[in-house]
Amino acid sequence: MLFGSSSLEVLIGVVLLFLVLAVIASAVTEIVGQVLGLRSRTLADGIRAMLFDKAARDAFYEHPLIKSLSHKGQLDKLLRRFPRPSYIPSDVFARVLLDVVSVKQAADGTMEIAATDPELTLDDKTIDLFEKLAKPLGPAVNEAGQLAAEVEKWFDDAMDRVSGWYKRKTQLVLVTVGVVLVIWANANVLRYVTVLSTNPDARAAVVAAAESTTSPISTDDALAKLKALDFGIGWDATVKAEDSRHLPATLGEIPPALGANLLGWLFAIAAVSMGAPFWFDLLKNVVNLRGAGAAVDGASTKQKKAREAARAQP
């Protein structure tokens, strides 16, 4: 039958392996992101790109509203790291910034831009920036909320770019983690497919594991499933050096191991970079496809038997 064929079962096994690897890689990526303070650092880079003046930025971060968004956790204390907020609402940003910088239109139509703190002097770039924000408003800049709305829009536009920066950084971390994970697990997809293609018991095991995966799995579940999916992957110091699973014991054995596994690793690394949600959705689809195929085949068998019985009657 087409939908219940061994080829579809092999596909299910491959998708399940990719899901398991992606879940583990995503969890490690999240931990790495927390250690590096990736989200708060990226936001700080965005603020730095918006506010050129270091003194103005320092005053911004010292504002009570911004400090209330910055929590110094145990990791910050351990790393002796000054906490920065990982998220700032646009209305809070505008309110704080306009508490730091005063913008008014004088009677002669000129914009009066200055720091609210008399000890703080704004640089020319910052003054020019606020002139560009305020000038289109004209006299309305003196009305409550008018300039704040423009600042909020400016902040939201900037945060769209910052989100892109953060996604690229996390993707880079995910791929790096994926490389380490795939090599650590020796997830040679080509060998894995070969074993599943020739071993009905292995196919039955991976299909059963896939059918039990009805909801997004945790990291612990992923590690358990990875251990259970020991079909042609992993390292083994007891097998011969010609076997791609052979764990190199000397530097001279590393190049052969690399050559034997590299292509299969690359497929797995590319799969991990696509993320766990993609593979979970695909796994549900292929498992449902197999179930539908089995149901259709069963119905066809019943119809065939019915036709044969009808022809046998006098």
N, C-alpha and C positions, 0 to 999 in steps of 0.2 A: 504494500500500500504506500502511497506517495507521502502522506502527512505523518505516518507513523514509522517512516523508514529510519534506518540507522544513520543516514546523513543528517536528518533533522535532530536526532538524539545527540550526535556529535556537536552540532551547532548549539544545542542547549547547553552542553557541557562547556563549550568555549565561552559562551556568553556568561555563564555562571562564574567561571574562573575570572573573567574580566571584571565582573561586578565585585567579587571578593577582593581582588587586588585594588580596585578603585576605592572601595570603602576604607580599606586600611590606609591607603595613600592619602585620602582626604582627611582622615583623623590625624595622621602624622603632620600633614600640612597645616592643620588648624593649630596643633601644638607649637610647631615652628613659628607660625604667625604670631602666636601669643608671646613666645620667648623673644622674638625680634621686635615686638610691638608694631607689627606691620601696619595695622589699621590706623593707629594713632600717628605713626610716623608719616604715613601717606597723607593724612589730613593736615599734619603740620607742614608738609611740603606744599600742599595746596594753599594754606594760609600764607606761607612765605612768598608764594608766587603772586598773591593778591596784595599783600602789605609789604612793600619794599623796605620800609623804615623799621630797623630792628627795635628802636626805642618804642615805636608804636605797637609793634608785635608784643614786646614785653609787657607793655601796659594793658594790652588786650588780654593776655594770658593771666595777668594779675587781677583782673576784674573778678569780683565775687561770683558772678553768674557763670563764668568760665571755670573757675576753680571748683564750683559745685558739680561740674560735669567730669572732673578729673578725680579718679579714685586711685589711691596708691595701694595696690594689692601686695600680697606676699612676694610675688615675683618681682615687682618693682623694688621692694625693699631688699630682696636678695641680690638683685643686680645693681642696686644703688642707682636706680634710674628715676629721673624726675618725671612724674606722670603727666601725660597730656590726654585731653579728651579724644575718644575715638569717634565721637559723633557730636555735632553741634547743630541744633535746629536753626533754620534760616532767620526766624524772627529774633532768636536770642543773639545770633551773630550781628544782626542789624542794630539791635538795641545797645549791645556792648560797644560796637564800633562807634556809634554816634554818641556814646558816653565818653569815648576816648578822644574823638575828633568833633569839633564844633563847626558846623557849616551854616552860614547865614548870608542872605543877600542884603547888601547895604542900600541906602537910599539912592546912591548914584548908579545902582545896577551891578556893581562889582561883587564878587563872591568873597566873603570873609571866611577863610579856612585856617583853623588853628587848633592846637591841642588844648583840651580842657584843663590839663595840668600845666600850670605856668612854667614848671621846670622842664617840660618836654618840648623840644623843637622838632617840627616835622621837616623832612627833607623835601626837595623840589619835586621828586617823583610822586610822593604821596599827595602833595598839594595839587599837582597836575591831575592825578587820578580822581580826586574828589571834585575838582572843577568839571571834569568830563561827566561825572555822575550827576552833578547838581545843575549844570548850566541848562540842559534841556527843560528843566522844571521852571526856570525863571523865578518870579516872585513866589510861586507855590512852594519853593524850597523851605520857606519859613513856616509853612503850615504843618501842623502835627501829622506825622505819618507819611507825608508825601515822599520825602527823601528815604525814609525807612523802607518803603515799598520798592524803590529803585535798588537799594542796597541788597534787599532780599533776593530780587531777581538776579542781580549780579552774582550773588553768592550761589544761588541754585545753578546758574550756568557754569560757574567754576567747579561746583561739585560734580557735575556731569563728567567733566574732564578728569577730576580726581578719581571718580569711580572707575574710569577706564584705566588709570594708572594702577589702581589697586588690583583690578582683575588681571592685568598683565603681570604684576608682581606675584600674585598668588598662583597664576598659571605656571610661572617659571619655577616657583617652589614646588608645585605639584609634579612637574616633569622631573625635577631633580630628585624628589622623594621617590617617584616612580622608577627611575633608573636604579636607585639603591635597592628598593624593594624587589624589583624583578630579578636583579642579580642575586640578592640574598636568598630569594625563594627558588632561584634557577627556573623561572617560569618560561621555559622554552615551549612556546605555543605549538610549534611544528611537531615536536616529539609528543606532546600531549595529544594532539589530533591523531597522530599515528597510533598511539596506544588505544584511544577510544574507538578508532575505526576497526581495530582488530580484536577488541576485547568486549564481548557483549555484557559481561558482568560489570565492567567499568562504566559502560553506557547506562546500564540500569541504575547504578549507584548515583551517577551525576543527575540523571533524570529525577530520581526520587528526592535528591537534595534540592533540585530546582523547584519541584512541585511543592515542597514544604516552605519555600521562600515566598510567602504571600504578602509580606510587608517589608519595608526597608529594614535592612539588618543592621545590628550594632557592630561595633569594632570587635567585640569578643566573639560574636557569632561568625563574623568574617574570618577571624583567625582560626576558629574551630573548623569551619568549612574548608579553609585552605589546607589545613592538616589532613582533612578527610579526602580532599581531591588529589591524593598522592598517586597520580597516574602518569608516570613519565616525567614528572617535574621534581624539583628538589635536588639536593646534593647527597652523594653517597660515597664515602671513602673506601667502601669495600669492593666496588665494581672496578672493572678494568679501565685503564687509562683511555681506551678507545671509546668508551661509553661517555656520552655527553653529560651524564650525571656525575661523572667522576670528580670528586673534590680534589682540586690541585693541592699536592703536598709540597711541591717545590716551585720556585719561580719559573723553571723550565716547562712546567706543566700548564702554566697559565695561558700562553698563546694558543695551544691546541684546544683548551676548554673554551676560550673566547671565540675561536673560529667555529667550533661545533655548535655554539649556542647563540651567537650574535644575532642572526636573522630572526630566530624565534623570540629573542628578547625584544628586538625592535618592534615587532608586532604588539607585544604585551605593553611596552612603554607607550606606544601610540594610543592603545586602548585605554590605559589608565588616565591619560591626559584628557580624555573625553568626559570624565567624571562619572560618579556612581549613579546619579539619577537617570542618565541616558541608558546605562546597561540594565538598570532595574526595570525600566519601562520596556526595553527590548526583550528582556527575559520573560516578562509577563506575556508579551505578544507571541513569542515562539512556543511557550508552554501551552497557551490557549490554542495555537495553531495545531500543535500535536494532538491536543484533546479533541479538537473539531475533526481532525483527520481520522482519529480512531472511531469517533461516532459515525462519521460518514461511511467508513469501511464496514462497521458493524451493521448499519442499515442496509448497505449493498449486499452483504452476505445473507441477511434475512430475506431480502427481496429475491435473491437468486434461488434460495431454498424453496421459497413459495412458488416460484415459476416452475422449478423442477417437479415439485409435488403436483402442481396443476396439470403438467404434461403427462405425468404418470397415471392420472385418473382416466378410466375408460370413457 
